[in-house]
Amino acid sequence: MKVPYAKKWQKETDNLRKIVLDCDLAEEMKWGKPCFTYQKKNVAVVIPLKDACALSFFKGALLKDPKHILQKIGEHTQAGRWIKFTSPKEISALQPTLRSYIYEAIQVEESRRKVPLKKASEYVVPEELQVRLNAAPELKAAFEALTPGRRKSYIFHVLGAKQAKTRAARAEKCVPMILSGRGFNELTD
């Protein structure tokens, strides 16, 4: 799989890989990116992005982050955190801190701690979608039969609209997809 932007951030990727590998983690290619594991458990991954190169920690939410450099990956991200870089110089300046964070991430993995994740049932279904679910028992049954991740994909999609009119239109568009048993982000065959 070809990774977009990989060439643009090759120096940064190489520098981050060297730092992580010096911390005794094993390297595997996962999702087309260098992923670093401890006893076969994912600890960190280097991700070339459009505007930066990131070192992402799978359980970053459990890291202490005394330097306040970890960022949530997305609005709904629960466990992962990353640090973005736009130059080898930035990486070099943070090298001791990165090593410290990597070793802490290994300790988190050794301790078998888990990030307490919010369950799909804890997310409030947007009113515009709930109205449709209440009006059609077969739709409600299909929605409840979806995996938690698929239910969340619809909740987040509908909630992502600022205006009630747009949320209602999105909820309506979701009906056939829910009935087919797919998540919002899944393509049809």
C-alpha positions as CSV (number, residue, x, y, z in Angstrom):
1,M,0.0,0.0,0.0
2,K,1.3,3.4,-1.0
3,V,1.4,5.9,1.9
4,P,0.5,9.4,0.9
5,Y,3.0,12.0,2.0
6,A,5.6,9.4,3.0
7,K,8.3,10.9,0.8
8,K,7.7,14.4,2.0
9,W,8.3,13.3,5.6
10,Q,11.0,10.7,5.0
11,K,13.7,12.4,7.2
12,E,11.3,12.9,10.1
13,T,10.0,9.3,9.8
14,D,13.6,8.0,9.8
15,N,14.5,10.1,12.8
16,L,11.5,9.0,14.8
17,R,12.0,5.3,13.8
18,K,15.6,5.5,15.1
19,I,14.5,7.0,18.4
20,V,11.8,4.4,19.0
21,L,14.0,1.5,17.9
22,D,16.7,2.7,20.3
23,C,14.1,2.1,23.1
24,D,14.0,-1.6,22.4
25,L,10.6,-1.9,20.7
26,A,10.1,-4.3,17.8
27,E,9.1,-2.8,14.4
28,E,6.4,-4.1,12.1
29,M,4.6,-2.6,9.1
30,K,0.9,-2.2,10.0
31,W,-1.5,-0.2,7.9
32,G,1.4,0.6,5.7
33,K,3.2,2.5,8.5
34,P,6.0,1.6,10.9
35,C,4.4,0.3,14.0
36,F,6.3,-0.4,17.2
37,T,5.4,-3.2,19.6
38,Y,6.3,-4.5,23.0
39,Q,5.6,-8.2,23.4
40,K,3.4,-8.1,20.3
41,K,1.3,-5.3,21.7
42,N,1.0,-2.0,19.7
43,V,2.8,0.9,21.5
44,A,3.4,3.5,18.9
45,V,3.2,4.2,15.2
46,V,4.8,6.8,13.0
47,I,2.3,8.5,10.6
48,P,3.2,10.7,7.7
49,L,0.4,13.2,7.3
50,K,-0.3,16.0,4.8
51,D,1.0,18.8,7.0
52,A,3.3,16.9,9.5
53,C,4.7,13.7,10.6
54,A,3.3,12.2,13.8
55,L,4.5,9.9,16.5
56,S,1.3,8.3,17.8
57,F,0.9,6.4,21.1
58,F,-1.9,3.8,21.1
59,K,-2.6,4.4,24.9
60,G,-1.4,8.0,24.9
61,A,-4.3,9.0,27.2
62,L,-2.6,7.0,30.0
63,L,0.7,8.9,29.6
64,K,1.5,11.6,32.2
65,D,2.5,14.2,29.5
66,P,4.5,16.6,31.8
67,K,5.6,18.7,28.7
68,H,2.0,19.0,27.5
69,I,2.9,17.9,23.9
70,L,0.5,15.1,23.4
71,Q,-2.6,16.0,21.3
72,K,-5.9,14.1,20.9
73,I,-5.9,12.6,17.4
74,G,-9.5,13.5,16.7
75,E,-12.5,15.0,18.5
76,H,-13.9,11.5,19.5
77,T,-10.5,9.8,20.1
78,Q,-10.4,8.1,23.5
79,A,-7.1,6.3,23.8
80,G,-4.6,7.5,21.2
81,R,-2.5,10.7,21.4
82,W,0.1,12.0,19.1
83,I,2.9,14.5,18.7
84,K,3.3,16.2,15.3
85,F,6.6,17.3,13.8
86,T,7.3,19.4,10.7
87,S,11.1,19.2,10.8
88,P,14.0,17.0,11.9
89,K,15.1,19.9,14.1
90,E,11.9,19.7,16.2
91,I,12.4,16.0,16.7
92,S,16.0,16.4,17.7
93,A,15.0,19.1,20.3
94,L,12.5,16.7,21.8
95,Q,14.6,13.5,21.7
96,P,15.1,13.1,25.5
97,T,11.4,13.8,26.1
98,L,10.3,11.4,23.3
99,R,12.5,8.6,24.9
100,S,10.9,9.3,28.3
101,Y,7.4,9.1,26.8
102,I,8.2,5.9,24.9
103,Y,9.6,4.2,28.0
104,E,6.5,5.3,29.9
105,A,4.3,3.8,27.1
106,I,6.2,0.5,27.5
107,Q,5.5,0.6,31.3
108,V,1.8,1.2,30.6
109,E,1.9,-1.9,28.3
110,E,3.8,-3.9,30.9
111,S,1.2,-3.0,33.6
112,R,-1.6,-4.1,31.3
113,R,-3.5,-0.9,32.0
114,K,-6.4,-0.1,29.7
115,V,-7.9,3.2,28.7
116,P,-11.4,3.3,30.1
117,L,-13.5,3.6,26.9
118,K,-16.9,5.2,26.7
119,K,-19.4,2.6,25.5
120,A,-21.5,3.2,22.4
121,S,-24.6,3.1,24.6
122,E,-23.2,6.0,26.6
123,Y,-23.4,8.3,23.5
124,V,-26.6,10.2,23.2
125,V,-28.4,9.4,19.9
126,P,-29.1,12.8,18.2
127,E,-32.8,13.8,18.3
128,E,-33.1,13.8,14.5
129,L,-31.9,10.2,14.3
130,Q,-33.9,9.1,17.4
131,V,-37.2,10.4,15.9
132,R,-36.6,8.1,12.9
133,L,-35.7,5.1,15.1
134,N,-38.8,5.6,17.2
135,A,-41.1,5.9,14.1
136,A,-39.9,2.7,12.5
137,P,-39.5,-0.4,14.7
138,E,-37.6,-2.3,12.0
139,L,-35.1,0.6,11.7
140,K,-34.7,0.7,15.5
141,A,-34.1,-3.1,15.6
142,A,-31.5,-2.8,12.8
143,F,-29.7,0.1,14.6
144,E,-29.6,-1.8,17.8
145,A,-28.3,-4.9,16.0
146,L,-25.3,-2.9,14.7
147,T,-21.9,-3.3,16.3
148,P,-21.1,-0.5,18.8
149,G,-18.6,1.0,16.4
150,R,-21.2,1.1,13.6
151,R,-23.7,2.8,15.9
152,K,-21.2,5.4,16.9
153,S,-20.4,6.1,13.2
154,Y,-24.0,7.2,12.6
155,I,-24.2,9.1,15.9
156,F,-21.0,11.1,15.1
157,H,-22.0,11.6,11.4
158,V,-25.4,13.1,12.4
159,L,-24.0,15.1,15.3
160,G,-21.3,16.5,13.1
161,A,-23.8,18.9,11.5
162,K,-24.3,22.2,13.2
163,Q,-27.8,22.9,11.9
164,A,-30.9,20.9,12.8
165,K,-32.0,20.9,9.2
166,T,-28.7,19.3,8.1
167,R,-28.8,16.8,11.0
168,A,-32.3,15.7,9.9
169,A,-31.1,15.3,6.3
170,R,-28.1,13.3,7.4
171,A,-30.3,11.1,9.6
172,E,-32.7,10.4,6.7
173,K,-29.7,9.5,4.4
174,C,-28.6,7.0,7.0
175,V,-31.8,5.0,7.1
176,P,-31.1,2.6,4.1
177,M,-27.5,2.1,5.3
178,I,-28.6,1.2,8.8
179,L,-31.2,-1.2,7.4
180,S,-28.4,-2.8,5.3
181,G,-26.4,-3.5,8.5
182,R,-23.4,-1.3,7.4
183,G,-21.6,1.3,9.3
184,F,-21.7,4.9,8.0
185,N,-18.1,4.8,6.7
186,E,-18.5,1.4,5.0
187,L,-18.7,1.2,1.2
188,T,-21.3,-0.8,-0.6
189,D,-20.3,-3.9,-2.5
